[in-house]
């Protein structure tokens, strides 16, 4: 499966952005999807994940209550709605996929990765 992330940009603190990750293939609903982010000089960290049917979601503590992961299997797309953005949310955001019903928060679990989209939050 190939993944294409989009929707990043520059936003002021307190603002919102919605990231999208479009996937190729006809079995998108069988894939668990995750979002990760990497800030300059730091390791890539887990942000959110969702099961293939969309019923099971997980979030990093740092984004709970502010970010929402969702998916539209008819459009082969997973979304990350980011509200109340903070400067510390600045990073390159990556989407990832694994053909499994199990949802995990570790990046080593995922087999496929998108190219990343830059999110910059100004103070």
C-alpha positions as CSV (number, residue, x, y, z in Angstrom):
1,X,0.0,0.0,0.0
2,X,1.2,3.5,-0.7
3,X,0.4,6.4,1.6
4,X,0.3,10.1,0.7
5,X,0.0,12.6,3.6
6,X,-1.2,16.2,3.1
7,X,-2.7,19.1,4.9
8,X,0.2,20.4,6.9
9,X,1.1,24.1,7.0
10,X,1.8,27.1,9.2
11,X,-0.8,28.0,11.9
12,X,-0.9,30.2,14.9
13,X,-1.1,28.8,18.4
14,X,-4.7,27.9,19.2
15,X,-5.5,27.2,15.6
16,X,-6.6,24.1,13.8
17,X,-5.4,21.9,10.9
18,X,-6.7,18.7,9.4
19,X,-4.2,16.2,8.0
20,X,-5.2,13.6,5.5
21,X,-3.5,10.4,4.5
22,X,-4.7,8.8,1.3
23,X,-3.9,5.2,0.7
24,X,-3.8,3.1,-2.5
25,X,-5.3,-0.3,-2.8
26,X,-8.7,-1.9,-2.4
27,X,-8.4,-3.4,1.1
28,X,-8.0,-0.2,3.1
29,X,-10.5,-1.3,5.7
30,X,-8.2,-4.2,6.7
31,X,-5.4,-1.8,7.7
32,X,-4.8,-0.3,11.1
33,X,-3.5,3.3,10.7
34,X,-1.3,5.5,12.8
35,X,0.0,9.0,12.9
36,X,3.4,9.8,14.2
37,X,5.4,13.0,14.4
38,X,9.1,14.0,14.5
39,X,10.2,17.3,15.8
40,X,13.6,18.7,14.9
41,X,16.4,16.9,16.7
42,X,14.0,14.5,18.3
43,X,12.9,10.9,17.7
44,X,9.6,10.1,16.0
45,X,6.8,9.8,18.4
46,X,3.3,8.2,18.4
47,X,0.4,10.6,18.0
48,X,-2.8,8.6,17.3
49,X,-4.0,5.3,15.8
50,X,-7.2,3.8,14.6
51,X,-8.4,0.3,13.8
52,X,-9.6,-0.7,10.3
53,X,-13.3,-0.4,11.2
54,X,-12.7,2.9,13.0
55,X,-14.1,1.7,16.3
56,X,-10.8,1.5,18.2
57,X,-8.6,4.6,18.7
58,X,-5.6,5.4,20.7
59,X,-4.0,8.8,21.5
60,X,-0.7,10.0,23.0
61,X,-1.4,11.8,26.3
62,X,0.0,15.0,24.9
63,X,-2.8,15.3,22.3
64,X,-5.8,13.8,24.1
65,X,-8.7,16.1,24.0
66,X,-7.2,18.2,21.2
67,X,-6.6,15.8,18.3
68,X,-9.1,13.4,16.7
69,X,-8.2,10.5,14.4
70,X,-10.9,9.2,12.0
71,X,-11.1,7.4,8.7
72,X,-13.3,7.1,5.6
73,X,-12.9,3.7,4.2
74,X,-14.9,4.5,1.1
75,X,-12.3,7.2,0.3
76,X,-9.3,5.2,1.5
77,X,-8.3,8.1,3.7
78,X,-7.5,8.6,7.4
79,X,-7.6,12.0,9.0
80,X,-6.1,13.8,11.9
81,X,-8.1,16.8,13.1
82,X,-5.8,18.9,15.2
83,X,-7.3,21.6,17.4
84,X,-5.9,24.0,20.0
85,X,-2.5,23.6,18.4
86,X,0.6,24.5,20.5
87,X,4.1,25.4,19.4
88,X,5.3,22.1,20.7
89,X,3.1,20.4,18.1
90,X,5.5,21.6,15.5
91,X,6.9,18.6,13.6
92,X,6.8,16.5,10.5
93,X,3.7,14.3,10.7
94,X,3.7,10.8,9.2
95,X,1.0,8.4,8.6
96,X,1.6,4.6,8.8
97,X,-0.3,1.4,8.0
98,X,-0.3,-2.2,8.9
99,X,-2.6,-5.0,7.5
100,X,-4.0,-6.1,10.9
101,X,-7.0,-5.7,13.1
102,X,-4.7,-5.0,16.0
103,X,-4.0,-1.3,16.8
104,X,-0.6,-0.5,18.3
105,X,1.2,2.7,19.3
106,X,4.8,1.6,18.5
107,X,6.2,2.7,15.1
108,X,8.1,-0.6,14.6
109,X,4.7,-2.3,14.3
110,X,3.8,-0.4,11.1
111,X,4.9,-1.7,7.7
112,X,4.0,1.2,5.4
113,X,4.8,4.9,5.8
114,X,3.9,8.1,4.0
115,X,6.3,10.8,3.1
116,X,5.4,13.2,5.9
117,X,3.8,16.7,6.0
118,X,5.2,19.6,7.9
119,X,3.1,21.3,10.7
120,X,4.5,24.5,12.1
121,X,2.7,26.2,15.0
122,X,3.8,29.8,15.7
123,X,3.5,31.4,19.2
